[in-house]
Amino acid sequence: MKIRKELWFGFTLMALIGAAALAMVFSVETMTNGHYGLLMLSLVVVAIMLGFPTAFTLMGMGMMFAFFAYHSGDQTAAGAMKQTLDLMVQRAFSVMGNDVLISIPLFVFMGYLVERANLIDKLFRSLHLALARVPGSLGVATLVTCAVFATATGIVGAVVTLMGLLALPQMLRAGYDVRLSAGVITAGGCLGILIPPSVLLIVYGATAGVSVVQLYAGAFFPGIMLAGLYILYVIIMAKLKPAWAPPLTAAQRFVPLPAPLTAIGARGDGWAVSHLVKALKGKRNQGVSTGYLLGQLGIALLPAILFAAVAFASYQSATTVVPVETYEELQPMGAGSSVDEDSGSEGGLAEPPSSDEGGLAEPPSEDGALAEPPSTEAGGVSEPPGAERAGGVAEPPGAVAEPAAAATASAQTPAEEVATTKPASMSFWIGLAVGALAMVIFYAILSFTRLEVFKMLLSSFFPLLVLILSVLGSIVFGLATPTEAAAVGAFGGFLLAAAYRQLTFGVVKESVFLTAKTSAMVCWLFVGSAIFSAAFALLGGQELVENWVLGMNLSKTEFLILSQVIIFILGWPLEWTEIIVIFMPIFIPLLDNFGVDPLFFGLLVALNLQTAFLSPPVAMSAFYLKGVSPPHVTLNQIFAGMLPFMGIQILAIVLLYQFPAIGMWLPQVLYR
């Protein structure tokens, strides 16, 4: 049966190629090379929909049509073939020499190691207990787990499959609607292709020539926004239709306490901190070691210690000493006077000429010049801080006039560095007050049950959070390149697997094999895309598309709507990798004509390409979930559950377009 299917595919492809050849022969007079480029594009899409490997289809079509393009330019068959092969080698070499792509296997390796550390079970259990009082708590916990785990792995199939095995049975046993449960799992599992560190953003950055660092910074808040909209939808549905998402029962919220805590008389609803302190200084700790009680109290006080450390570091940063190297840096905005370029050396202000008395020379007093400062003795203190001269230059605070000897020694001595301190801003004190209030509320409600949930979060949620923040933080704040941060993430995943005793030779071997397989697929896609794009450009297809779009006289908004609709429709039959490597090289050259920032366009595309995993009939997330779901869960129910989340994705795209600062604020603050 498999051989027959492959033969059918082969005969179909040969028929398509034959039809294309006939079209070339019989319509030479009516078709230009640009039309042949569009024909090549159509044939590639049809071949991919028939199931042929994308990378090799792109390479094969690219070579055939590149040969035709060279041959139609008065080249002999031998010359056209030589140029085609040269083109293939050059494109493959340029792809393999792209430094950005090195981060892909490292991020993928990190994802496979984290996936095999078996953190997701503990993560989901701790989150759904921590969110037990939130409407639709199981659905919300599933989305948060998917967001965290998808961020750490970035592998959609792995997240959807694992959550289908873990969360779906629990949600169905709790009485959740099948459609809502399926939609939550499939939509949450796709968040990894948007929230950094995302392989999609790396591929787009390498294709469009956009900084991956800026893409990561720009995608951070849109990813959080999309996850927040998903959670808001689940909470609203739980409120409007309680039968779809019933609350957890008391038995489902029950958390057993360890035997040592039970021995000191701890109860689930008892106040943890005061009880532990009393047990330390009273007779209740008989039979329970003091070290154990101190350890439990230390865990309970860990948020307060962390808050105090962050508050101290923030205060130090807010009131830091600012070294001022030149007076020009302290000049107020719009100051009218400037320093003569010839009066000082580069990087500092020159001394004014010295007078006969050995003190500072008297400045001129004509209109528009600097006024005479108050008279002082030689080597005395200059004007008080804040005093302004007539030219508009403010004397730096705390500045001290240099001695007369220094003035006569050199006329080009750089200005002395001035150390200034600034008081903490009002925003700092407001943030400190809000954080302190949160700490008070946290410890007011910290019962022994919540302490046990907090310990579960410490062992599952926070290790992943530290790994994610270390990778993203080092990238966003410029401490490391994406490749270096990916190496740190891979090492962190290695340590996590070892810490949870899952680092075996079989796990490492399987992770390396899957990483090599995925990375090879991505690299071959880039090679095929490069050859295909070159052939498309040689045939004039890009010029034809550009003239067609510009001939429509579209505005910027109309162009963005048209492009996003095309990408949305392409998401039905194609996956995101195929859309980026095939169609982004067609859209990117058009952006300058409409004044669209490629970074902003990439964020819109990343949001839009969420639909590639949620839109029928391909909808790979649905098939991942169907493969591990109970028999009574049908594919139609899964598709029906995904539709509301597709609507939320469209809403997120509209919000990002209406408020571009959601994605552009962080890159502008950090890098521009």
C-alpha positions in Angstrom: 0.0 0.0 0.0 2.9 2.4 0.9 4.6 1.6 -2.5 1.4 2.3 -4.3 0.9 5.6 -2.5 4.5 6.7 -3.3 4.1 5.7 -7.0 0.9 7.7 -7.1 2.7 10.7 -5.7 5.4 10.2 -8.3 3.1 9.9 -11.2 1.2 13.0 -10.0 4.4 15.1 -9.7 5.5 13.9 -13.2 2.2 14.9 -14.6 2.5 18.3 -13.0 6.0 18.8 -14.4 4.8 17.5 -17.8 1.9 20.0 -17.8 4.3 22.8 -16.9 6.7 21.7 -19.7 3.8 21.7 -22.2 2.7 25.1 -21.0 6.2 26.4 -21.6 6.3 24.9 -25.1 2.8 26.0 -26.3 2.6 29.4 -24.7 6.1 30.9 -25.2 4.7 33.8 -27.0 2.1 34.7 -24.2 4.1 33.9 -21.1 7.1 35.8 -19.7 9.7 34.4 -17.4 7.9 36.0 -14.5 4.8 33.9 -15.3 7.1 30.8 -15.2 8.2 31.9 -11.7 4.6 32.0 -10.6 4.0 28.6 -12.2 7.0 27.2 -10.2 5.6 28.7 -7.0 2.2 27.0 -7.7 3.9 23.6 -8.5 5.9 23.7 -5.2 2.7 24.3 -3.2 0.9 21.5 -4.9 3.8 19.1 -4.5 4.1 19.9 -0.8 0.3 19.4 -0.3 0.7 16.0 -2.0 3.2 15.0 0.7 6.6 15.4 -0.9 9.5 16.5 1.3 9.6 20.3 1.3 13.3 20.8 1.2 14.0 18.5 -1.7 11.0 19.7 -3.6 12.3 23.3 -3.3 15.7 22.2 -4.4 14.4 20.2 -7.4 12.0 22.8 -8.6 14.7 25.5 -8.1 17.3 23.7 -10.1 14.9 22.9 -13.0 13.6 26.5 -13.3 17.0 28.0 -12.7 18.3 26.0 -15.7 15.4 27.3 -17.7 16.1 30.9 -16.7 19.8 30.6 -17.7 19.0 28.8 -20.9 16.4 31.4 -21.9 19.1 34.1 -21.5 21.0 32.9 -24.7 23.1 30.4 -22.8 24.0 27.0 -24.1 22.7 23.9 -22.3 26.2 23.2 -20.9 26.6 26.8 -19.8 23.2 26.9 -18.2 23.8 23.7 -16.3 27.2 25.0 -15.1 25.7 28.2 -13.8 22.8 26.3 -12.2 25.2 24.0 -10.3 27.4 27.0 -9.3 24.3 28.7 -8.0 23.3 25.6 -5.9 26.8 25.3 -4.4 27.0 29.0 -3.6 23.6 29.1 -2.0 24.3 26.0 0.1 27.6 27.4 1.3 26.1 30.7 2.3 23.4 28.9 4.3 25.9 26.7 6.1 28.1 29.7 6.9 25.2 31.6 8.6 26.2 32.0 12.3 22.6 32.6 13.4 21.6 29.0 12.5 24.1 27.6 15.0 21.7 28.4 17.8 18.9 26.2 16.4 20.5 22.8 17.3 21.4 24.1 20.8 17.9 25.3 21.6 16.4 22.1 20.2 18.8 20.0 22.3 17.8 22.0 25.4 14.2 21.3 24.6 14.6 17.6 24.2 16.6 17.4 27.5 14.0 19.4 29.4 11.2 17.3 27.9 12.9 14.1 29.2 13.5 15.5 32.7 9.9 14.6 33.6 9.2 18.1 35.0 5.8 18.5 33.4 4.0 16.2 35.7 5.2 18.0 38.9 4.7 21.4 37.1 1.1 20.7 36.2 0.2 19.2 39.6 1.7 22.2 41.6 0.1 24.8 39.3 -3.4 23.3 39.4 -3.2 23.2 43.2 -1.8 26.7 43.4 -4.7 28.0 41.1 -7.4 25.8 42.7 -9.6 28.8 43.6 -9.4 30.4 40.1 -12.5 29.6 37.9 -11.5 27.0 35.4 -8.4 26.2 37.4 -7.5 23.0 35.5 -7.7 24.9 32.2 -5.8 27.8 33.5 -3.1 25.6 35.0 -2.9 23.7 31.7 -2.3 26.9 29.8 0.3 28.2 32.3 2.1 24.8 32.1 2.0 24.8 28.3 3.4 28.3 28.2 6.2 27.6 30.6 7.1 24.2 29.1 6.7 25.4 25.5 9.0 28.2 26.3 11.6 25.8 27.6 11.3 23.3 24.8 9.8 25.2 21.8 8.7 21.8 20.4 4.9 21.9 19.7 4.4 18.2 19.1 6.1 17.3 22.4 4.1 19.7 24.5 0.7 18.8 23.0 1.4 15.1 23.3 2.6 15.3 26.9 -0.3 17.5 28.0 -2.7 15.3 26.2 -1.4 12.4 28.2 -1.3 14.3 31.5 -4.0 17.0 31.6 -6.7 15.8 29.2 -7.7 12.7 31.4 -7.8 14.8 34.5 -9.9 17.5 32.8 -12.3 14.9 31.5 -12.6 13.2 34.9 -13.3 16.6 36.5 -16.2 17.1 34.1 -14.6 19.6 31.7 -16.2 19.9 28.3 -14.3 17.9 25.6 -14.1 20.9 23.2 -12.8 23.3 25.8 -10.2 20.8 27.1 -9.0 20.1 23.5 -8.8 23.7 22.6 -6.8 24.6 25.8 -4.2 21.9 25.2 -3.7 22.5 21.4 -3.6 26.3 21.7 -1.3 26.3 24.8 1.0 23.8 23.1 1.5 26.2 20.2 2.8 29.1 22.4 6.3 27.8 22.1 6.6 28.9 18.5 6.0 32.5 19.5 7.4 33.0 23.1 11.2 33.2 23.1 13.5 31.4 22.8 11.6 30.4 19.6 13.1 28.6 16.6 10.5 30.3 14.4 12.0 33.7 15.3 15.5 32.5 14.5 14.4 31.2 11.1 12.5 34.4 10.3 15.5 36.5 11.4 17.9 34.6 9.2 15.5 34.8 6.3 14.6 38.5 6.6 17.9 39.8 7.9 16.4 41.0 11.2 18.3 40.8 14.5 17.2 37.7 16.4 17.9 39.6 19.7 15.4 42.3 18.8 12.9 39.7 17.6 13.2 38.0 21.0 12.7 41.3 22.9 9.8 42.2 20.6 8.0 38.9 20.9 8.1 38.7 24.7 5.1 40.9 25.5 2.9 39.7 22.5 3.5 36.1 23.7 2.5 37.0 27.2 -0.5 38.9 25.8 -1.7 35.9 23.8 -1.3 33.5 26.8 -3.2 36.0 28.9 -6.1 36.2 26.4 -6.3 32.4 26.4 -6.5 32.4 30.2 -9.1 35.2 30.2 -11.2 33.2 27.8 -11.1 30.1 30.0 -12.0 32.1 33.1 -14.9 33.8 31.3 -16.2 30.5 30.0 -16.0 28.9 33.5 -18.1 31.8 34.8 -20.6 31.8 32.0 -20.9 28.0 31.7 -19.9 26.4 35.0 -20.8 23.0 33.6 -18.0 23.3 31.0 -15.4 23.9 33.7 -16.6 22.8 37.2 -14.5 23.8 40.2 -12.2 21.4 42.0 -13.7 19.4 44.8 -12.2 19.4 48.3 -10.7 15.9 47.6 -9.0 17.2 44.5 -7.5 20.2 46.4 -6.3 18.1 49.3 -2.5 18.1 49.9 -1.1 15.6 52.4 1.3 17.1 55.0 4.7 15.4 55.7 4.8 13.3 58.9 7.3 15.6 60.7 4.9 18.5 60.3 2.0 16.4 61.5 4.0 15.4 64.5 4.3 19.0 65.7 0.5 19.5 65.4 0.4 21.2 62.0 -2.9 21.4 60.2 -3.6 22.2 56.6 -5.2 25.5 57.3 -2.9 26.5 60.1 -0.6 29.6 59.8 2.7 28.1 58.8 5.3 30.8 60.0 4.0 31.3 63.5 3.5 27.6 64.0 7.1 26.8 62.9 8.5 29.5 65.2 6.5 28.3 68.2 7.7 24.7 67.5 11.3 25.8 67.5 11.2 27.5 70.9 8.6 25.2 72.6 8.1 21.5 73.4 6.3 20.7 70.1 9.6 19.9 68.3 10.1 16.7 70.4 10.8 13.9 67.9 11.4 16.4 65.1 14.9 17.7 64.5 15.6 21.4 64.8 17.4 21.3 61.5 14.3 20.1 59.7 12.2 22.9 61.3 14.8 25.5 60.4 14.8 24.2 56.8 11.0 24.5 56.6 11.1 28.0 58.1 13.9 29.0 55.6 11.7 27.8 52.7 8.8 29.8 54.1 10.9 32.9 54.4 12.6 32.5 51.0 10.2 34.9 49.2 10.9 37.6 51.9 14.7 37.1 51.6 14.5 37.3 47.8 12.3 40.4 48.0 14.7 42.1 50.3 17.7 41.3 48.0 15.9 42.6 44.9 14.7 45.7 46.8 18.3 46.5 48.0 19.7 45.9 44.5 17.0 48.1 43.0 17.7 50.9 45.5 21.4 50.8 44.8 20.7 51.0 41.1 18.2 53.9 41.5 20.6 55.9 43.6 23.8 55.0 41.9 26.8 57.4 41.6 26.8 58.8 38.1 30.3 59.7 36.8 30.2 62.8 34.5 33.1 63.0 32.1 32.3 66.3 30.4 30.3 69.4 31.3 28.5 69.0 28.0 26.7 65.9 29.3 25.1 67.9 32.1 24.1 70.7 29.7 20.3 71.0 29.7 18.3 70.2 26.6 18.1 73.0 24.2 21.0 75.0 25.7 21.9 77.8 23.4 25.7 77.9 23.8 28.2 75.3 22.8 31.9 74.8 23.2 34.3 76.0 20.5 35.6 72.9 18.8 39.1 74.4 18.7 39.2 75.1 22.4 39.7 71.6 23.7 40.8 68.2 22.8 38.4 65.4 21.8 36.5 63.9 24.8 36.9 66.9 27.2 36.6 70.6 27.7 39.6 72.9 27.5 40.7 75.2 30.2 40.2 78.9 29.6 43.4 80.9 29.3 44.9 81.9 32.7 45.3 85.5 33.9 48.3 87.3 35.3 47.2 86.6 38.9 47.4 82.9 38.3 43.7 82.4 38.6 41.0 81.7 36.0 40.8 84.1 33.1 37.9 86.5 33.0 35.4 85.5 30.4 34.1 88.1 27.9 30.9 89.9 29.0 29.4 90.9 25.7 25.8 89.9 24.8 25.4 86.3 24.0 28.7 85.4 25.7 29.3 83.9 29.1 28.8 86.2 32.1 31.6 86.9 34.6 31.4 84.4 37.5 31.5 85.6 41.2 35.0 86.7 42.2 36.9 84.2 44.3 40.4 83.9 45.5 42.7 81.8 43.4 42.0 78.2 43.8 38.7 78.9 45.6 35.3 77.3 45.1 33.4 78.1 42.0 29.8 78.9 41.6 27.3 77.0 43.7 25.5 74.1 42.2 22.6 75.0 39.9 23.9 78.5 39.1 23.5 79.2 35.4 25.5 81.4 33.1 24.0 83.7 30.6 24.8 81.4 27.7 22.5 78.7 29.1 25.2 76.4 30.3 24.5 75.1 33.8 27.4 74.6 36.2 27.5 70.9 37.2 26.3 70.2 40.7 29.1 69.8 43.2 31.7 71.0 40.7 34.9 72.5 42.2 37.1 75.0 40.5 40.5 73.6 39.7 43.6 75.2 41.4 45.4 78.0 39.6 48.4 75.8 39.1 46.4 73.3 37.1 44.9 76.1 35.0 48.4 77.4 34.1 49.9 74.0 33.5 47.8 73.0 30.5 45.1 74.7 28.5 43.6 71.4 27.4 43.2 69.4 30.6 40.0 67.3 30.4 37.2 68.2 32.7 37.3 66.4 36.0 34.9 63.6 36.5 32.0 64.7 38.8 30.4 62.2 41.0 26.7 62.8 41.6 24.0 60.9 43.4 20.3 61.0 42.6 17.4 60.2 45.0 15.2 57.2 44.3 12.3 58.1 42.0 8.7 58.0 43.1 8.1 54.9 40.8 10.7 53.0 42.9 8.9 53.8 46.2 5.6 52.9 44.6 7.0 49.6 43.4 8.6 48.9 46.8 5.3 49.6 48.5 3.3 47.3 46.2 5.9 44.5 46.7 5.8 44.9 50.5 2.0 44.7 50.4 2.2 41.6 48.3 4.6 40.1 50.9 2.3 40.9 53.7 -0.7 39.3 51.9 1.4 36.2 51.0 2.5 35.6 54.6 -1.0 36.4 55.9 -2.5 33.5 53.9 0.5 31.1 54.0 -1.0 28.0 55.5 0.8 24.6 55.7 -1.2 23.4 52.6 0.0 26.5 50.6 3.5 25.9 52.0 3.5 22.4 50.5 2.3 23.7 47.2 5.0 26.3 47.3 7.6 23.6 47.8 6.2 21.7 44.8 6.6 24.9 42.8 10.1 25.3 44.0 11.0 21.8 42.7 9.2 22.1 39.3 8.3 25.6 38.2 11.2 27.7 39.5 14.0 25.6 38.0 12.4 26.0 34.6 11.8 29.7 35.2 15.4 30.3 36.2 16.6 28.4 33.0 14.2 30.5 30.8 15.1 33.8 32.4 18.8 33.1 32.3 18.6 32.3 28.6 16.3 35.2 27.7 17.9 37.7 30.0 21.4 37.1 28.7 20.0 37.7 25.1 17.7 40.6 25.8 20.2 42.6 27.9 23.1 42.0 25.6 25.1 39.8 27.9 25.3 37.0 25.2 24.5 36.4 21.6 21.6 34.0 20.8 24.2 31.3 20.0 26.0 31.7 23.4 22.7 31.9 25.3 21.5 28.7 23.5 24.7 27.0 24.6 24.0 28.1 28.2 20.4 26.8 27.8 21.6 23.4 26.5 24.0 23.1 29.5 21.1 24.1 31.8 18.9 21.4 30.3 21.7 19.0 30.8 21.9 20.0 34.5 18.2 19.8 35.0 18.0 16.3 33.6 20.9 15.3 35.9 19.3 16.9 38.9 16.1 14.9 38.4 18.0 11.7 37.8 16.9 11.4 34.2 20.3 11.8 32.6 21.1 8.4 31.2 23.0 7.4 28.1 19.8 6.5 26.4 18.3 9.9 27.0 21.3 11.7 25.8 21.6 9.5 22.7 17.9 10.0 21.8 18.1 13.7 22.4 21.2 14.0 20.2 19.6 12.0 17.4 16.4 14.0 17.4 18.4 17.2 17.6 20.5 16.2 14.6 17.3 15.2 12.7 15.5 18.5 13.4 18.6 20.6 12.7 19.3 18.8 9.4 15.6 19.4 8.3 15.9 23.1 9.1 19.2 23.5 7.3 18.0 21.6 4.2 14.9 23.8 4.2 17.2 26.9 4.1 19.3 25.4 1.3 16.2 24.6 -0.7 14.6 28.0 0.0 17.8 29.8 -1.1 17.9 27.9 -4.4 14.2 28.4 -5.0 14.4 32.1 -4.2 17.3 32.6 -6.6 15.5 30.8 -9.4 12.3 32.8 -8.6 14.3 36.1 -8.8 16.1 35.0 -12.0 12.8 34.3 -13.7 11.5 37.8 -12.7 8.8 36.4 -10.4 9.7 38.8 -7.6 9.5 41.8 -9.9 6.2 40.6 -11.3 4.7 40.2 -7.8 6.1 43.6 -6.7 4.7 45.4 -9.8 1.3 43.7 -9.2 1.1 44.7 -5.6 2.3 48.3 -6.2 -0.1 48.6 -9.1 -3.0 48.0 -6.7 -2.2 51.4 -5.0 -2.6 49.9 -1.5 -2.1 51.9 1.7 0.1 50.6 4.5 -2.9 49.2 6.4 -4.4 47.5 3.3 -1.0 45.9 2.5 -0.7 44.5 6.0 -4.2 43.2 5.9 -3.7 41.6 2.5 -0.4 40.0 3.5 -1.7 38.7 6.8 -4.8 37.2 5.1 -2.6 35.4 2.6 -0.4 34.0 5.4 -3.5 33.0 7.4 -4.8 31.1 4.3 -1.4 29.5 3.7 -1.5 28.3 7.3 -4.2 25.8 6.4 -2.2 23.5 4.0 1.3 24.5 5.0 3.4 24.5 8.1 5.2 27.6 9.5 8.6 26.5 8.2 7.4 26.3 4.6 5.6 29.6 4.8 8.7 31.4 6.1 11.3 29.9 3.8 9.1 30.1 0.7 6.9 33.2 1.0 8.8 35.5 3.3 11.5 36.2 0.6 8.6 37.4 -1.5 7.0 39.7 1.1 10.2 41.2 2.7 11.3 43.2 -0.4 7.9 44.9 -0.5 8.1 46.3 3.1 10.2 49.3 2.2 7.6 50.4 -0.4 5.0 50.7 2.3 7.2 51.9 5.2 6.8 48.7 7.3 9.4 47.8 9.8 10.6 44.2 9.1 10.8 43.7 12.9 7.1 44.7 13.4 6.1 42.6 10.3 7.9 39.6 11.8 5.9 39.9 15.1 2.7 40.0 13.1 3.7 37.0 11.1 4.8 35.1 14.3 1.3 35.7 15.8 -0.4 34.7 12.6 1.6 31.6 12.2 0.1 30.2 15.4 -2.8 29.3 13.0 -0.6 26.9 11.1 -0.9 24.5 13.9 -4.6 25.2 14.7 -6.3 25.6 11.3 -7.9 22.6 9.6 -7.4 20.5 7.5 -3.7 20.2 8.4 -3.8 21.4 12.0 -0.9 19.3 13.3 -1.8 20.0 17.0 -5.2 18.3 16.5 -3.5 15.1 15.2 -0.9 15.2 18.0 -3.7 15.3 20.5 -5.9 12.8 18.8 -3.1 10.3 18.8 -3.0 10.2 22.7 -6.7 11.1 23.5 -9.3 8.6 24.7 -11.3 6.9 21.9 -14.5 8.8 22.5 -12.7 12.2 21.7 -13.3 12.7 18.0 -11.3 14.8 15.6 -14.3 17.1 15.0 -14.6 17.9 18.7 -10.9 18.8 18.7 -11.4 21.1 15.7 -14.4 22.7 17.3 -12.5 23.4 20.4 -9.6 25.1 18.5 -11.9 27.5 16.6 -12.4 30.0 19.5 -8.7 30.1 20.1 -8.1 30.9 16.5 -10.5 33.9 17.0 -8.4 34.9 19.9 -5.3 34.8 17.8 -6.9 37.1 15.2 -7.9 39.5 18.1 -4.2 39.5 19.3 -3.1 40.4 15.8 -5.5 43.3 15.7 -4.4 44.5 19.1 -0.7 44.3 18.1 -1.5 46.4 14.9 -3.5 49.0 16.8 -1.0 49.2 19.6 2.5 48.5 18.1 4.2 49.4 21.4 3.1 46.0 22.7 5.9 44.5 20.5 8.1 47.5 19.7 8.5 49.2 23.1 11.0 46.8 24.6 13.4 46.7 21.5 13.3 50.5 21.3 14.1 50.9 25.0 16.9 48.3 24.9 18.5 48.8 21.5 17.6 52.1 20.0 
